Amino acid sequence: MSKRSKTATPDLPAPLRRRRVSRSRPRAGAPVWLFDLDNTLHHASHAIFPEINRAMTQYIIDALQVERAEADRLRTGYTERYGAALLGLTRHHPIDPHDFLRAVHTFSDLPAMLRAERGLARIVATLPGRKFVLTNAPENYARAVLRELRIERLFERVIAIEHMRDRRTWRAKPDHTMLRRTLRAANARMADAILVEDTRGHLKRYKRLGIGTVWITGHLPGHLPTTGRPHYVDQRIRSLKSLRLGTRSGRQKCSRLTRRTKP
């Protein structure tokens, strides 16, 4: 993993630095990449997730006047049940969602906390098709991370948790209604979508809708079996380099996902 800083130079050759994201209506069958952010595009478990978890627990302690053990139980339980702790807190407690998101995604030195793959910008830029970020994090945080990684402009849109709302209802991955609405707004077909994600529960639920699924494990904490994948995962990778066109293995792996999207 490489440490990114504001002084780092963009990891793109000149032709790619001049490239602009196309927002024209896509031809049918072009892959539509939906990238998760944390532990997918960068190594959030290194420093950012521990800080977010600490801040969430403290916020719950202060807002609900509960003990730390209860706050941890609510945080983890709501995340598992709803996909994001925010959804459980807003449904069951008098929590200001915007204040919560701001408080738990504020960092004293975000650049120092970031770790990402070497060549990340080149990897993303050379993938065929359209690219979106789909994250349960707030937009300000997501864009700050993407800017530090020098990849923000490679994505057509950042779809953050604020954009997943349905009228007054907060939604998050892995909500089916939210994904259908998101793809419809992007003029994208469900059959062309490929979700690259570290959370297996999200992949499992969305596989039922017929999208392609890529489980990335390289940033996950703990020890995982080195081989094997659940039935709802089309491709298991440790590094985003495995999606990259330009090498024989990367081209084969990518084509297996994109080939099934052809009409």
N, C-alpha and C positions, 0 to 999 in steps of 0.2 A: 504494500500500500504506500502511496506517496502522500506527503503532506502538502496541502495547497495553501497558498498565501496570496495576498493582494498583489504582490510583486511578481508572481509567476507569469510567464509569457504564455499566450494561448497555444494549445497543443494542436495547431492546425497548419497545414501548408497554405501558401498564398491563395491558390484557387478556392480552397474551402473557406478561407477567411472572408472572401468576397461573396460567398454564396448567401442568398436570401431564402428564407423559408417560403415555400409556395403555399398560398391559401386558396387556390382555385379548387373547384369541385373535382374530386379524384375520379379516375376511371375505376369501374367495378373490378374488384380483385386485387387492387393495390393494397399491400399490408398496412394496417393501422396499428402502430405500436403504442401500447399504454404502459408507461414505465411508472412503477412505484418509485418513491423517492428514498426514504430512509432504509438502509441496509440493502438497497438495490443499486442506486446511482452513487451512493457513498456509504462509508462504514459507520453507521450511526451508533452501533453498539460500543465503539471505541470510547467515546466520551459524551456524545450528545444524548443518547437514550438514558444513561444513568442520571444526567442532570435533569432531563425532562421528567423522569419518574420521581426524582426527589422533589422537584417543584410541584408536580401534581399532588403528591401526598401532602405536602405542606399546605397547599391551597385548600385541599379538602379538610384538613385539620382546622385551619383558620375559619373557613366558611361554615362548616357544619358543627364545629365544636365537638369533635370526636377524637379518640385516642389514635395514635399512629397505626397500631395494628388494624383498627377498623378502617382507617383511611386507605391503607394498603389493600385491604380486602375489597373495598369499593372500587378502587382504581383498577385492579386486575380483573375483578369480576365483571365490571361494566365493559372493559375492553374486550373480554372474551365473548360476552353476550351480544354486544351491539357493534363491535368492530372499532369503536372509539370510546374512550372513557367519557368524553363530552356528552355523547348521546344519553348515557345513563344518568349523568348528573343533571342534565336539563329536564329529563323526563320525571325524575323522582325527587329532585331537590330544587330550591330556589337559587339557582346558580346563574350568573350573568355569563352567557357563552362567550361573548367577545372579550370580556375581562379575563376569563379563564384562559382562552387561547393566547392572549397577549402575555399574561403572567408566566405561563409555563413554556413559552417559546422565546424568552428573552435571555440572551447570553452575553456575558461580559467580553468574550473574545471568540466569536464564532470561527474566524479563520484558523485559529490555533487548534480548534477541536475537530476540524474536518480531516478525513482521510478518504482517499479515492484511488481507483486503479490508475496506473500510468497509461497515458494514451486515451483517456476516457472520451475527450472531445472527438478525436479521430474515429473511435469506435462508433459513437452515436451518429456522427456525420455521414459515415459510409453505409449505414443501413438503408435499404430501399424503403420507399413508402413514406407515410406520414408519421409524426412522432408527437405524442402528448405525454405530459406528466399527470398522473392520477394519484393523488395523495390525500390521506386523512389529516394532514397537517394544514395549518393556516397558510394563506397565500404569501404574506410578508416573509415568513420564515422560509417557505419553499423557494421563493425567488432569491432570497439572500443566499441560500445554499447554492443554487444554480449559477448565480453570478460569480461566487467565489470559485466554483469549479470551471468557470468559463464555458458553460454549455447552455445558458439560458436561451440564447437566440436560435439554438438548434431545434427547439420545440415550438410547434405551432400554437400550443396553448398550455397553460398550467391550470389544471382542474383541481382546486383545493377544496377543503371541507366547506368553506363558505359558499362555493358554487354548487354544492350538492344539495342544498336546501330545496325543499318542495313547499312553497308558500311559507307556512309557519313551522313546518316540520324539518328538523335537522336530520340529514341522512349522511351515510358514510359507506365506504366499502365494508362489507360485500353486498350492499343493497342492490337488488335486481332492478327496481324501478329507476333508481338513480343512473345505473349504467345504460339502460335503454334510452333514457332521456338524453344523457350525455352524448351518446353516439348519434342519436337522431339529430341533435343540434349541430353536430359536426358533419352531417351528411355522410356518415360512415355506416357501413353494413356490419352487423354483428358477426357475420361469417368471415369478415376481413380482419377483425380485431385480434390482437395478440397481447396478452397481459404478461408483463415481466415483473415478478413479485417474489418477495421472500416469505410471505405469510401463507402457509398452506391452506388455511381455512378460507381465505379469499379466493384462491385458485379453485378450490373444490366447489364452492358455491357458483362461481362464474362459469366453470366448465359446463354446468347444466344448461347454460344459455347458448352453448355452441362455439365459444371463442377458443382461440389457441392459448395455451398456458405454458409459461416458462417459469420454473422454480429456480431462483438463484440462491445459493447456499454459502457463498464464500465469505459473507460478512456476518453470518449467524454465530452467536456465542455457543460454547459447548462443543461436544463431539457428536457428529452425525455419521452414519454409515457412509462409506465412500462410494457405494454403488446403490442402484435401485431407485425407483421413483414410484409414487402413488399412481393409481390408475387414471386419476384426473389430471396428471401432469404430462404434457406432451414432450417436454424437454427439461432435463435437469442440468444446470450448469453451476460451476463455481465462479466463473468470471464472465463478464459481458463480452470478452474477446471471442467467446464461443459463438456469439451471434454475428460476428463481423464477417462481411464479405471481403474477399481478397486473399483468403487462404483456402486451401482445398477443403479442410475439415470444417471451417466456418461456413463456407458456401454450401456444403452438403447439409449441415445442420439447419441453416437458415432456410434452405429450399424445402426441407421437409415440412416446415411450418407454413411457408408462404404458398407452397404448391397446392395445399388442400383448400386454399381460399379462392382458387380460380373457378369461375362459373362453370 
